[in-house]
Amino acid sequence: MLLKAIHDYLAVRRAAGFDLKPQETLLLSFERFASAQGETHIRAQTAIEWASISRSSRQQGCRLAAVIVFARHAKAEDSRHEIPPMHVFPYKFKKRFSAFIFSASDIQRMMNAASQLKHQGSFLPKMYRVLFGLLAATGMRISEALALRFDDVTPDGLVIRKTKFRKTRLLPLHKTTAAALDRYLGKRPQVGGIEDHLFLSLRERPLYYDAVLKTFRGIVRGLGLPTVPERPAPRIHDLRHTFAVRALESCPVGRRDLISRHILALATYLGHSCVSHTHWYLQLTPYLTRDIADACEAFLKEIQP
């Protein structure tokens, strides 16, 4: 009965776009532990005992958290399940990094620096300029960009095939971005032979993430972008954060439709599994934070007697 509940839970969550491979491993381990004791439902004490098998407090917390989330789902179907208490183990979840938001000037300087990379006689400088520009202009994940093939470029935009949440989506492009990509594609067949990935290494093989990351970090260091203790050096994923923030900032004055239309559209464009993941971007710039504060103040005035 417990095993069936786990499979039902995983099926529901995966239908919503979640991968849950680590959670599946943990829950099946918990099921074996509980079944060995003759239990068919979640017992809080059993979950704690199972979680405590791990040596590190971090892993103990992760193990118990997986059961807690599952237990909330299972209890809605069968009240005999118990929900284990939180904060049993002295574990603090990792604090989310404060994103670096690039200015338009920062991005232009980055693309210019990419054009000046060594190997000037190769296709590499042009490729990195287009790659970094595409990430900044579309907000796609670096893994999505590196997976692009010729067939994924269509008149309607880029086809982003089953990625982080096993979803495929169409990514419309601004006309200037489409034009820059077309110019690149016009020269790209000159290298790589029959390899159809858009972005290639010097060996004319699909470009690796580690190579991109090394190049990106080198360029960022050369730009001398400001950093603060609570925010590390800019990461390549911050290009995605920058796109999201600038998209929200460009919403119409007043932004009354921000939550209902713009957030939903941005979540779809970015390929988020949940709209709440997109809401995080509202707090990333003073401009948007001020809008939130103004909205809260107006709301409080409305409900005052």
N, C-alpha and C positions, 0 to 999 in steps of 0.2 A: 504493500500500500504506500509506503514511504517512497519507494523507487518510482512508482507511477506518478506520485505527486511531483517528484523532481522532474521527470520527463515532461509533464504537462506544463510546469512552470517555465522550463527552458523553451518549449515550443511557443508559448505565448510571448515571451520576451524576444525571441528570435524573429517572430513574425513582425515585431515592432522595429527590427533592424539591428538588434544587439547581437554581438558575436558570442560572448559568455563562455569561451573555451576554458579560461582559468577557473571560473565559477563552477563549471560542470565538473571539472576534476576534483575540486574541493567538496562539492555536494555529494558526489558519488563516494568519496572517501568517508564522509560523514555517515552516509547511508550504510556502508559496510560496518562501520563502528557501532552504529545504533542497532542494526539487525543482529550483530553478534551478541547483543544483550537482550535480544528478544523483543525489541521495541518496534512498533509499527507507526508511531507518530513522533513528532519532534518533542523532545523533553529538554527544557532549558538547562538542567544540570548536566545532562548527557552532552549537549552541545559545548558547554564550557569545558568539560573533561576532555572532549575530543580536540578542541582548539588548543588546550594547554599542552598537548603532546609536542607541539612545536617549541623549539628552544628560544627563539627571539620573540620579544613582546610585539614587534611589528607584525610578524607572521601570525602570531596568536590573534591579534586584532583583526587581521585580514580574514582569517579562517572563520572567526565568530561573526564578522560582519556579513560574510556570504550566507551564513545560516540565518541570520536575522532578516535579511531582505527576502530570502526564500520563505521563511516562517510567516512573514506578514501576508504573503500571497497565499500560502497553504491554509492559514487560519481562516481566511475569508471563505474558503470552501468547506473547511472542517474545523469546527471550534475545539476539537480535541488536541490540536496542535498548540504548543506553547511557544511564545516569542521570547527568546533569551534576552536578558537585560544588556544594555549597552554599557560601555566604559568599564567592563570587567578587567580588562588588561590595560596597563599604562602605556597606551599607544596613541600618538598624535598623527593624524593624517597629514601628508605632505602639503605644505602651503603652495597654492598656485602661484606661479611666477607672474610678476607684473610685466605685462607686455611692453615692448618698445614700439612706439608708433612713429614710423618714418614720415618725414615731410616729403613733399613733392621734390624738393631740392636734393634731399638725401637719396631718393630713388634714382634721380637723374645722374647724380655723381656715381652711384653704384654701377649703373649701366655703362657710363663712360669709362669707369675703371675696368670693367669687364672687357671693354673693347681694347684696352691697353695691356691685357695679359700677355705673358710670354707665349712662345709658339706663334708669333705673329704670322708666320707663313702657313699656319694650319687653319682649320675651320673653327678651332676652339674659341677664340675671342668673340666671333660673331654668334656662336651658339650660346655662350654664357650670357651675352647681352640680351638675346631673345628670351632665354630661359628665365632670367631674373625679372625682365620686363613683363613676361607673361604671368609669373607668380604675383607680381604687384598689381597687375591690371585685372586679374580674374579672381584672386583669393583662393585658387585651388591649392590642394595639398601638394607638397613636393613629390610624394609617391605617385600622385595622379599625373603630374606633369611628366615624370620619367617613364610612365607606362604608356604615354601617347604614341600612337602609330599613325601612319598616313591615312588610313581609312577612318580614323577618328575625327579628322578635319572635314567638316561638311559646310555647305553654304549657310546653314542655320546656326553653326557654332561648333563647339567641341563636344564630342561624345565621351563622357567620363564613365568608363565601364566599371562594373562591380568593384567597389573599392572598400573603404574602411567598414561600412555597414552593409556590404554586399548589395549596394544599390547602383543602378545605372541612371545617369541624368544627362540632360543636354545643357551645355554651358554657352549661352549666347555671348558674342563678343562685340565690344564697341568697334565701330568701323575703323578707327585708327589702329586698334590692336589687331584686327583681322588683316589690315593692309600690311602691317609689319610682319605678321606671321606668313602671309602670302609671299612676301619678298624673300623671307628665309627659306620657305619651301621651294622656291624657284632655284635656289642654289644647293639645297641639302642633297639632292640626288647625285651630286658630283662626288660625294664620298659615301662610303658604307656599303657599296655594292648592292646586294639584295636585302640587306638589313633594313627593315621598315620602321624602326623606332625613330621618332623625331630627333631625339638628342643622343649623341654618340660620344664615346671616349676617343682618345688619340688612336686607340687600336681598332677603331671603327666597330666597337661593340656597344650594346646599350649602356648608357651612362649609369654609374653606381652612385648611390646616395652619399657614401663616404667621400667620394671625389668632389661632389657638389658642395658638401659641407665644408671641406677643407678650403676650397676656392672661395666660398662665401665668407668664411671667417677671415681669410687673408685680406679680402677686399674691405671688410668692415673695419679691421684694425687700421688699414691704411687711410680710411676716411676720418678716423679720430672722432667717432660719434660719442657723445657724452654718456656716461654711465653713473649710476648711484648704487650704494651698498645693497638696497633692497631689490635692485633690478640688475641682473647680470648683463653681459654684453649682448647686443641684439642677436636673436636667433633667426634662422631662415623661416621658421614658422611665424615670426612676427610680421612678415610680409602679408600673410593671410589675415592676421589680426588688424593690420593697418587698412587693408581693403575693407573689412567689415565695418570698422569705425568710421572711415571716410564715407562709406555708403550711407550709414545712418545719419551722419552729420549733414549730408546733402539732401535730406528729406525736406519737404516744404516747410516754410516758416510756421511755427505753431505746432507742427508735427502731431496733430490730433489723431491721424491715422497710423501713427508709428507702430503701435503694438499690433493693431488688427491687420494692417496690410504690409508695411515695410519689413517688420520683423519676420513675418511668415514668408514673404518673398525672399528675404536674405537667407533664412534658414534652408529653404529649398535650393537656392543657388549654391550655397556652400556645402550642401549635402549633409547637414546636421540630422541626427536621428531624432532630436527633440528640440522644440522651439526654445525651451529653457536654456539650452546651451548657447543660443544666440543672444539671449537677454544679457549675458555676461558682458557683452561688448558695450552696453549702455553706460558702464561705469569707467570706461577706459580713458576718457578725456574730460577736462573741466567743462568743455562746451556741452557735452551730453549730460554730465553730472548736474550742471546748472539747470538743464531742462527738467531733470527728475525732481530736483529741489523745488522748482517753480510749480510743477504739477502737484507735488505733495502739499505745498503751501495753499494752492488753490483748493485742493480737496478738503483740507482742514477748515478753511474758511466757509466752505459750503455746508459742512456738518455742524458748525458751531451754532448753538441755540441763540 
